[in-house]
Amino acid sequence: MSGRPRLAIGTYGTITTTELPGGQWDAKTRYRDHDGKTRQLRARGTTAAKAKAALKLKIRDRQHAVGHDNLDADSTVAQ
């Protein structure tokens, strides 16, 4: 029996939220980075929805930080 399939590069799994002492909320998910490694990302907010939104912004910024949007099959290693 095989395990769960890997996340595709640049995608994330289910976002879970947990209420922390003091009223803050923590949102976390696993994200498959462009180097192929899966990492856990977290963000906090005053509500569960704000924590999720902050986490999604973090994911978006991480995806755009790579800067390889114009690479294709004809790109060289230097590019």
Phi and psi in degrees as GROMACS dihedral restraints (atoms count N, CA, C in turn):
[ dihedral_restraints ]
;  ai    aj    ak    al  type     phi  dphi    fc
    3     4     5     6     1   -94.0    20    10
    4     5     6     7     1   159.2    20    10
    6     7     8     9     1   -81.4    20    10
    7     8     9    10     1  -169.2    20    10
    9    10    11    12     1   -64.8    20    10
   10    11    12    13     1   141.1    20    10
   12    13    14    15     1   -67.3    20    10
   13    14    15    16     1   149.4    20    10
   15    16    17    18     1   -64.9    20    10
   16    17    18    19     1   151.6    20    10
   18    19    20    21     1   -69.2    20    10
   19    20    21    22     1   145.8    20    10
   21    22    23    24     1   -70.8    20    10
   22    23    24    25     1   151.0    20    10
   24    25    26    27     1   -59.6    20    10
   25    26    27    28     1   133.4    20    10
   27    28    29    30     1    84.8    20    10
   28    29    30    31     1     9.5    20    10
   30    31    32    33     1  -117.8    20    10
   31    32    33    34     1   168.2    20    10
   33    34    35    36     1  -131.6    20    10
   34    35    36    37     1   161.2    20    10
   36    37    38    39     1   -90.6    20    10
   37    38    39    40     1  -158.9    20    10
   39    40    41    42     1   -66.3    20    10
   40    41    42    43     1   136.1    20    10
   42    43    44    45     1   -91.0    20    10
   43    44    45    46     1   125.8    20    10
   45    46    47    48     1  -112.6    20    10
   46    47    48    49     1   148.3    20    10
   48    49    50    51     1  -123.4    20    10
   49    50    51    52     1   147.1    20    10
   51    52    53    54     1  -137.5    20    10
   52    53    54    55     1   133.8    20    10
   54    55    56    57     1   -80.9    20    10
   55    56    57    58     1   132.3    20    10
   57    58    59    60     1  -101.5    20    10
   58    59    60    61     1   159.3    20    10
   60    61    62    63     1   -58.6    20    10
   61    62    63    64     1   138.8    20    10
   63    64    65    66     1    96.3    20    10
   64    65    66    67     1     0.4    20    10
   66    67    68    69     1    92.1    20    10
   67    68    69    70     1    -5.6    20    10
   69    70    71    72     1   -75.2    20    10
   70    71    72    73     1   156.6    20    10
   72    73    74    75     1  -119.6    20    10
   73    74    75    76     1   142.3    20    10
   75    76    77    78     1  -114.5    20    10
   76    77    78    79     1   128.8    20    10
   78    79    80    81     1  -115.0    20    10
   79    80    81    82     1   136.8    20    10
   81    82    83    84     1  -143.2    20    10
   82    83    84    85     1   155.6    20    10
   84    85    86    87     1  -157.2    20    10
   85    86    87    88     1   167.9    20    10
   87    88    89    90     1  -102.5    20    10
   88    89    90    91     1   135.6    20    10
   90    91    92    93     1  -126.8    20    10
   91    92    93    94     1   130.4    20    10
   93    94    95    96     1   -91.9    20    10
   94    95    96    97     1   108.7    20    10
   96    97    98    99     1   -72.8    20    10
   97    98    99   100     1   169.4    20    10
   99   100   101   102     1   -71.0    20    10
  100   101   102   103     1   -10.4    20    10
  102   103   104   105     1   -91.1    20    10
  103   104   105   106     1     3.4    20    10
  105   106   107   108     1    90.7    20    10
  106   107   108   109     1    -5.6    20    10
  108   109   110   111     1   -89.9    20    10
  109   110   111   112     1   140.5    20    10
  111   112   113   114     1   -93.5    20    10
  112   113   114   115     1   126.8    20    10
  114   115   116   117     1  -125.2    20    10
  115   116   117   118     1   153.5    20    10
  117   118   119   120     1   -90.7    20    10
  118   119   120   121     1   129.7    20    10
  120   121   122   123     1  -113.1    20    10
  121   122   123   124     1   145.3    20    10
  123   124   125   126     1  -137.4    20    10
  124   125   126   127     1   153.4    20    10
  126   127   128   129     1  -151.5    20    10
  127   128   129   130     1   157.4    20    10
  129   130   131   132     1  -123.4    20    10
  130   131   132   133     1   156.6    20    10
  132   133   134   135     1  -158.7    20    10
  133   134   135   136     1   173.6    20    10
  135   136   137   138     1   -79.6    20    10
  136   137   138   139     1   -17.3    20    10
  138   139   140   141     1  -133.8    20    10
  139   140   141   142     1   166.8    20    10
  141   142   143   144     1   -62.5    20    10
  142   143   144   145     1   -41.1    20    10
  144   145   146   147     1   -64.6    20    10
  145   146   147   148     1   -40.2    20    10
  147   148   149   150     1   -69.0    20    10
  148   149   150   151     1   -35.1    20    10
  150   151   152   153     1   -65.7    20    10
  151   152   153   154     1   -42.8    20    10
  153   154   155   156     1   -63.4    20    10
  154   155   156   157     1   -42.9    20    10
  156   157   158   159     1   -63.4    20    10
  157   158   159   160     1   -41.0    20    10
  159   160   161   162     1   -64.0    20    10
  160   161   162   163     1   -38.3    20    10
  162   163   164   165     1   -67.2    20    10
  163   164   165   166     1   -41.5    20    10
  165   166   167   168     1   -64.3    20    10
  166   167   168   169     1   -35.8    20    10
  168   169   170   171     1   -65.0    20    10
  169   170   171   172     1   -40.4    20    10
  171   172   173   174     1   -61.6    20    10
  172   173   174   175     1   -42.4    20    10
  174   175   176   177     1   -64.6    20    10
  175   176   177   178     1   -45.5    20    10
  177   178   179   180     1   -59.1    20    10
  178   179   180   181     1   -46.1    20    10
  180   181   182   183     1   -63.7    20    10
  181   182   183   184     1   -36.5    20    10
  183   184   185   186     1   -66.4    20    10
  184   185   186   187     1   -39.2    20    10
  186   187   188   189     1   -67.0    20    10
  187   188   189   190     1   -38.3    20    10
  189   190   191   192     1   -79.9    20    10
  190   191   192   193     1   -20.4    20    10
  192   193   194   195     1   -69.1    20    10
  193   194   195   196     1   -21.6    20    10
  195   196   197   198     1   -65.8    20    10
  196   197   198   199     1   -42.3    20    10
  198   199   200   201     1    73.3    20    10
  199   200   201   202     1    24.4    20    10
  201   202   203   204     1  -106.5    20    10
  202   203   204   205     1    30.6    20    10
  204   205   206   207     1   -64.4    20    10
  205   206   207   208     1   -25.6    20    10
  207   208   209   210     1  -101.7    20    10
  208   209   210   211     1    17.9    20    10
  210   211   212   213     1   -85.0    20    10
  211   212   213   214     1   145.6    20    10
  213   214   215   216     1  -144.6    20    10
  214   215   216   217     1  -170.6    20    10
  216   217   218   219     1   -63.9    20    10
  217   218   219   220     1   -22.4    20    10
  219   220   221   222     1   -93.7    20    10
  220   221   222   223     1     1.4    20    10
  222   223   224   225     1   -70.5    20    10
  223   224   225   226     1   148.5    20    10
  225   226   227   228     1   -89.3    20    10
  226   227   228   229     1   166.8    20    10
  228   229   230   231     1   -61.9    20    10
  229   230   231   232     1   -38.3    20    10
  231   232   233   234     1   -60.9    20    10
  232   233   234   235     1   -34.0    20    10
